[in-house]
Amino acid sequence: MDYTIYSGEWPMGRIHEERGRREDQRWVWSLFGILANPPGMRTDGRAPTLEAAKAEFETNWRQWLRWAKLGEVRSRKRQAGSEAK
């Protein structure tokens, strides 16, 4: 399994399964495009389950957002028949 995580329409991370790894390191998560971060924040890691990988990703993503003084970007959905200008 392989997931791309988005903030709005921007890919911000990935969580994927590496089969054949030790059970406690089976799931890998990473944040993309982070050029600077606060001390103690991780931009990647390994977890035993998908749920644990999601939780670690979210904890570090939220920490970065607070540090960068930013918020989540919501996806803009186009209405049927409309065109981007």
C-alpha positions as CSV (number, residue, x, y, z in Angstrom):
1,M,0.0,0.0,0.0
2,D,1.2,3.5,-0.8
3,Y,-0.5,6.8,0.1
4,T,0.2,10.4,-0.8
5,I,-0.9,13.0,1.7
6,Y,-2.2,16.3,0.5
7,S,-2.8,19.7,2.0
8,G,-5.3,21.2,-0.3
9,E,-4.0,20.2,-3.7
10,W,-0.3,20.1,-2.7
11,P,1.3,16.7,-2.0
12,M,2.9,17.1,1.4
13,G,3.9,13.6,2.4
14,R,3.8,9.9,1.8
15,I,3.0,6.8,3.9
16,H,3.8,3.4,2.4
17,E,4.3,-0.2,3.4
18,E,7.6,-2.0,3.0
19,R,6.9,-5.7,3.0
20,G,9.8,-7.9,4.1
21,R,10.9,-5.4,6.8
22,R,10.8,-6.2,10.5
23,E,7.2,-5.9,11.8
24,D,8.1,-2.9,14.0
25,Q,9.4,-1.0,10.9
26,R,6.9,-2.1,8.3
27,W,5.3,1.4,7.6
28,V,7.4,4.4,6.4
29,W,6.1,8.0,6.5
30,S,7.8,11.2,5.3
31,L,7.0,14.9,4.9
32,F,7.9,16.6,1.6
33,G,9.2,20.1,0.9
34,I,10.1,21.1,4.4
35,L,13.3,23.1,4.1
36,A,13.5,24.2,7.8
37,N,11.9,22.8,10.9
38,P,11.9,23.2,14.7
39,P,14.4,21.3,16.8
40,G,13.0,17.8,17.7
41,M,10.6,17.6,14.7
42,R,11.0,14.6,12.5
43,T,10.4,14.6,8.7
44,D,10.4,10.9,8.4
45,G,10.0,7.7,10.4
46,R,9.0,4.1,10.6
47,A,6.1,2.5,12.4
48,P,4.6,-1.0,13.0
49,T,1.1,-0.2,11.7
50,L,-0.6,2.1,9.3
51,E,-2.4,3.8,12.1
52,A,0.8,4.4,14.0
53,A,2.4,5.9,10.9
54,K,-0.6,8.2,10.3
55,A,-0.4,9.4,13.9
56,E,3.4,10.1,13.8
57,F,2.9,11.9,10.4
58,E,0.1,14.0,11.8
59,T,1.9,14.9,15.0
60,N,5.0,16.2,13.1
61,W,2.9,17.9,10.4
62,R,0.9,19.8,13.0
63,Q,4.1,20.7,14.9
64,W,5.6,22.1,11.6
65,L,2.4,24.1,10.8
66,R,2.5,25.7,14.3
67,W,6.2,26.5,14.0
68,A,5.8,27.9,10.5
69,K,2.6,29.9,11.7
70,L,0.6,28.3,8.9
71,G,-2.7,26.5,8.7
72,E,-4.2,23.7,6.6
73,V,-5.0,24.4,3.0
74,R,-8.5,23.3,2.0
75,S,-9.1,21.8,-1.4
76,R,-10.9,24.1,-3.8
77,K,-13.5,22.0,-5.8
78,R,-14.6,23.3,-9.2
79,Q,-18.2,23.5,-10.0
80,A,-19.4,21.5,-12.9
81,G,-19.1,23.5,-16.1
82,S,-16.7,26.1,-14.7
83,E,-13.2,26.7,-16.0
84,A,-10.1,27.9,-14.2
85,K,-9.0,31.4,-15.2
